[in-house]
Amino acid sequence: MSASSTRPASSRRLPRWVSGLIALVPVFPPLYLAALACLGSLRTLPQAARGVLFFFAATQLIAALFTPAPLLSVGLAAARTLLILAMVAAGVYLRDSRHLRPLLWGQLIIFVTAWIYTLSTQGVAGVQERLGHPYYYIVSLGLVAVVALWIVMFWRGAAAWWRWPAGLLALATFAAAGSRGPLLALGVGSLAALAFGGQRRRVWVMLPAVLVMLAAFATTSLNVPFKPLDRLLNDQTSGREYVWQDAVSGWETSPLGGVGPYQGGPYLTYLFKDGCQLTPTLQRNKIECPQQLSRWSSVWLIAHNAWLHWLLESGIIGLSGLLAIMVYALWRAIQLGDPFTLAVLYGFTAMNVVDVVIAVPSPHFSELWWVCVGLVLMAHRRTS
């Protein structure tokens, strides 16, 4: 028997074009639709995992039947569920979080683009107002920086000099974005990796979160004006409590199946009244929402809490399916003990309290969460 035939499936070498595709996804997000070609990989999952996925998919479609517009909702629910299953299948195909490393290269391009765009259009004052990007929201930019930090910290293998500048760029981008949700994700995700990462656990995984908090306290104590860091110590909800109230009120109109996928925007009146808006960075540059997009502006409004958002759109039935797959994936992540998947699954779950970072489509971060679900569903129980 050859050595290659005895190599574990998780360590198999993927085609070079797959790594290139993964690297380009942060720059051109629609490329993640290539995951649809991986749907057949779901057949290789263990029976229990397939059962959980079937329950999830079934609840999403059944919930759509109890919405105010069942025909439209069934179509949208089917499309969203298919995309989610494709992302899970991509994780099953990859089998090992090391194959997600190329994401870092595309994310670094996004960070460089954010700095160049903000400085060239708004100068230092733009960074003071919070670093932005043309098509990544500020909060999204901060979360992607957190993912990049995790990739750098959990990169297994020989040390490389580039990890330091890459990590520093990601850390600077995260700090300049000044988003508290990503800080929560960074802290909780890193703690999960530290607590459940097995023999690979290292206290230094908490270093980025500690450095950012120390910098925030230092700027406050020394009266150094830097608004992004000052925001990290702010305990205001930024109006989220009104959005949560709207979400609950909207759900009460259709408790079983919700109001339908991507149809919750008009019920979020606190956000809906502002009309169509692009990213804050584009707004600061006086770039308004195109008229042809205005009619679709409600589609990307979120309830700023993943479970309330799912409850609003899919009701009790749909939320039950989401909770089932989330709990199962978090449990499997602990069994696996891979630091990166632990950090992503637990960090994103924590951030879902104040945002929605698992709803697809997104500029690749929500899709990453579902890919990690596929990774842990496929992986074998940790033996060390």
ZAMARGU-4260 file (C-alpha; in steps of 0.2 Angstrom, whole numbers, plus 5000, padded with zeros to 4 digits):
<rodrens>
0) 5000/5000/5000 | 5007/5017/4995 | 5010/5031/5007 | 4998/5042/4999 | 4984/5029/5001
5) 4986/5029/5020 | 4986/5048/5021 | 4971/5054/5032 | 4958/5062/5021 | 4959/5078/5031
10) 4977/5081/5026 | 4974/5078/5007 | 4981/5091/4995 | 4968/5101/4986 | 4970/5107/4968
15) 4979/5123/4967 | 4965/5132/4959 | 4954/5129/4975 | 4966/5139/4986 | 4967/5153/4973
20) 4948/5153/4973 | 4947/5154/4992 | 4960/5168/4992 | 4949/5178/4980 | 4933/5176/4989
25) 4935/5191/5001 | 4939/5202/4986 | 4925/5196/4975 | 4912/5188/4986 | 4901/5180/4973
30) 4914/5167/4970 | 4908/5158/4985 | 4894/5152/4974 | 4906/5139/4967 | 4902/5130/4983
35) 4886/5124/4975 | 4897/5111/4966 | 4901/5103/4982 | 4883/5099/4987 | 4886/5080/4983
40) 4899/5080/4998 | 4884/5080/5010 | 4881/5062/5006 | 4898/5058/5015 | 4892/5065/5031
45) 4888/5054/5046 | 4870/5049/5048 | 4867/5060/5064 | 4874/5075/5055 | 4863/5072/5039
50) 4848/5071/5051 | 4852/5088/5059 | 4854/5096/5042 | 4838/5088/5035 | 4829/5094/5051
55) 4836/5112/5048 | 4831/5112/5029 | 4814/5105/5032 | 4810/5118/5046 | 4815/5132/5035
60) 4803/5126/5020 | 4789/5121/5032 | 4790/5138/5041 | 4788/5147/5024 | 4771/5139/5022
65) 4765/5149/5037 | 4770/5166/5031 | 4759/5180/5024 | 4766/5176/5006 | 4769/5158/5006
70) 4773/5155/4988 | 4786/5169/4988 | 4793/5163/5005 | 4795/5145/5000 | 4805/5151/4985
75) 4816/5163/4995 | 4818/5150/5009 | 4823/5136/4997 | 4836/5148/4989 | 4843/5153/5006
80) 4843/5135/5013 | 4852/5129/4997 | 4866/5142/4999 | 4868/5137/5017 | 4869/5119/5013
85) 4882/5123/4999 | 4893/5132/5012 | 4891/5117/5024 | 4896/5105/5009 | 4911/5116/5005
90) 4917/5113/5023 | 4914/5095/5021 | 4924/5095/5005 | 4938/5105/5013 | 4938/5094/5029
95) 4952/5104/5037 | 4952/5122/5043 | 4970/5123/5036 | 4963/5124/5019 | 4955/5140/5023
100) 4971/5149/5026 | 4971/5157/5008 | 4957/5168/5014 | 4970/5178/5023 | 4977/5185/5007
105) 4961/5191/5000 | 4957/5199/5018 | 4974/5208/5018 | 4969/5216/5001 | 4953/5222/5009
110) 4962/5230/5023 | 4974/5239/5012 | 4960/5244/5001 | 4951/5251/5016 | 4966/5261/5022
115) 4969/5268/5004 | 4951/5272/5001 | 4948/5281/5018 | 4964/5291/5018 | 4963/5296/5000
120) 4945/5302/5001 | 4944/5308/5018 | 4961/5309/5025 | 4966/5306/5043 | 4949/5313/5048
125) 4941/5298/5040 | 4951/5286/5050 | 4946/5296/5066 | 4928/5294/5061 | 4931/5275/5059
130) 4940/5266/5045 | 4928/5261/5031 | 4928/5251/5015 | 4917/5254/4999 | 4908/5238/5000
135) 4911/5231/5018 | 4902/5239/5032 | 4912/5246/5046 | 4907/5232/5058 | 4910/5219/5044
140) 4927/5226/5041 | 4931/5224/5060 | 4924/5206/5060 | 4935/5201/5045 | 4950/5208/5054
145) 4946/5197/5068 | 4945/5182/5057 | 4962/5187/5049 | 4970/5188/5067 | 4963/5170/5070
150) 4971/5163/5054 | 4988/5171/5059 | 4987/5165/5077 | 4982/5147/5073 | 4993/5145/5058
155) 5001/5128/5061 | 5018/5124/5054 | 5034/5133/5052 | 5034/5151/5058 | 5035/5164/5044
160) 5041/5182/5045 | 5025/5188/5036 | 5014/5183/5050 | 5020/5198/5060 | 5016/5212/5047
165) 5000/5203/5042 | 4994/5202/5060 | 4999/5220/5064 | 4989/5226/5048 | 4974/5216/5054
170) 4975/5222/5072 | 4977/5240/5066 | 4962/5238/5054 | 4952/5231/5068 | 4956/5245/5080
175) 4953/5258/5067 | 4935/5251/5063 | 4931/5253/5082 | 4917/5240/5082 | 4912/5232/5099
180) 4903/5217/5091 | 4919/5211/5083 | 4928/5214/5099 | 4915/5203/5108 | 4918/5189/5094
185) 4937/5191/5096 | 4936/5189/5115 | 4924/5175/5116 | 4931/5165/5101 | 4949/5166/5108
190) 4943/5161/5125 | 4934/5146/5117 | 4950/5141/5107 | 4960/5143/5123 | 4948/5132/5134
195) 4944/5118/5121 | 4959/5118/5110 | 4967/5103/5118 | 4986/5102/5117 | 4987/5116/5105
200) 4980/5129/5118 | 4991/5144/5121 | 4987/5159/5132 | 4994/5170/5119 | 4978/5168/5109
205) 4971/5182/5120 | 4985/5194/5115 | 4976/5204/5101 | 4960/5207/5112 | 4971/5212/5127
210) 4982/5224/5116 | 4966/5232/5109 | 4958/5234/5126 | 4975/5241/5133 | 4976/5254/5119
215) 4958/5259/5122 | 4961/5262/5140 | 4977/5271/5137 | 4969/5283/5124 | 4955/5287/5137
220) 4967/5289/5152 | 4979/5300/5142 | 4965/5310/5134 | 4971/5305/5117 | 4957/5308/5105
225) 4954/5293/5094 | 4936/5289/5092 | 4936/5271/5086 | 4945/5265/5101 | 4934/5276/5112
230) 4919/5267/5105 | 4926/5250/5112 | 4923/5256/5130 | 4906/5263/5126 | 4891/5253/5133
235) 4877/5261/5122 | 4867/5250/5112 | 4866/5262/5097 | 4847/5260/5096 | 4847/5241/5095
240) 4834/5240/5108 | 4821/5248/5097 | 4826/5236/5083 | 4824/5221/5094 | 4806/5228/5099
245) 4802/5230/5081 | 4808/5212/5077 | 4797/5205/5091 | 4782/5215/5086 | 4784/5209/5068
250) 4786/5191/5073 | 4769/5192/5083 | 4760/5195/5067 | 4765/5178/5061 | 4772/5167/5075
255) 4773/5150/5067 | 4782/5154/5051 | 4787/5172/5053 | 4785/5185/5039 | 4796/5176/5027
260) 4815/5176/5022 | 4822/5193/5017 | 4804/5201/5020 | 4807/5207/5038 | 4814/5225/5033
265) 4797/5234/5033 | 4793/5227/5051 | 4810/5235/5057 | 4802/5252/5057 | 4817/5260/5067
270) 4828/5256/5052 | 4816/5256/5038 | 4812/5274/5040 | 4829/5279/5035 | 4826/5272/5017
275) 4840/5265/5006 | 4858/5268/5013 | 4874/5262/5007 | 4889/5259/5018 | 4893/5273/5030
280) 4910/5276/5021 | 4901/5279/5004 | 4889/5290/5013 | 4902/5301/5020 | 4909/5303/5002
285) 4891/5309/4997 | 4888/5293/4987 | 4869/5290/4988 | 4860/5274/4985 | 4855/5272/4967
290) 4837/5274/4963 | 4836/5256/4956 | 4842/5249/4973 | 4830/5259/4983 | 4815/5247/4981
295) 4826/5233/4988 | 4833/5242/5002 | 4823/5233/5015 | 4831/5216/5010 | 4847/5219/5019
300) 4840/5226/5035 | 4843/5215/5050 | 4836/5214/5068 | 4854/5215/5076 | 4851/5199/5085
305) 4852/5183/5075 | 4839/5173/5084 | 4827/5188/5084 | 4830/5190/5066 | 4827/5172/5062
310) 4812/5172/5073 | 4805/5187/5063 | 4808/5179/5046 | 4805/5161/5050 | 4795/5160/5066
315) 4796/5147/5079 | 4797/5133/5066 | 4812/5140/5057 | 4821/5146/5073 | 4820/5128/5080
320) 4829/5122/5065 | 4843/5135/5067 | 4845/5131/5085 | 4846/5113/5082 | 4861/5115/5070
325) 4869/5128/5080 | 4869/5118/5096 | 4875/5102/5087 | 4889/5112/5078 | 4895/5120/5094
330) 4895/5103/5103 | 4905/5095/5088 | 4917/5109/5088 | 4922/5105/5106 | 4924/5087/5102
335) 4935/5091/5087 | 4946/5104/5097 | 4952/5113/5082 | 4956/5131/5088 | 4951/5140/5072
340) 4934/5132/5070 | 4931/5134/5089 | 4935/5153/5087 | 4924/5156/5072 | 4909/5146/5078
345) 4909/5152/5096 | 4915/5170/5092 | 4902/5173/5079 | 4889/5165/5090 | 4893/5178/5104
350) 4892/5192/5091 | 4875/5186/5085 | 4868/5194/5102 | 4871/5211/5095 | 4872/5208/5076
355) 4867/5195/5063 | 4883/5187/5056 | 4876/5170/5050 | 4863/5176/5038 | 4868/5173/5020
360) 4872/5181/5008 | 4886/5192/5015 | 4903/5198/5010 | 4910/5180/5014 | 4910/5181/5034
365) 4893/5173/5036 | 4897/5160/5023 | 4913/5156/5033 | 4903/5152/5048 | 4893/5139/5039
370) 4909/5132/5031 | 4915/5129/5048 | 4899/5120/5052 | 4903/5108/5038 | 4921/5106/5045
375) 4915/5100/5062 | 4901/5090/5056 | 4913/5080/5045 | 4928/5079/5056 | 4932/5064/5068
380) 4932/5065/5086 | 4948/5072/5094 | 4959/5058/5100 | 4973/5068/5109
</rodrens>
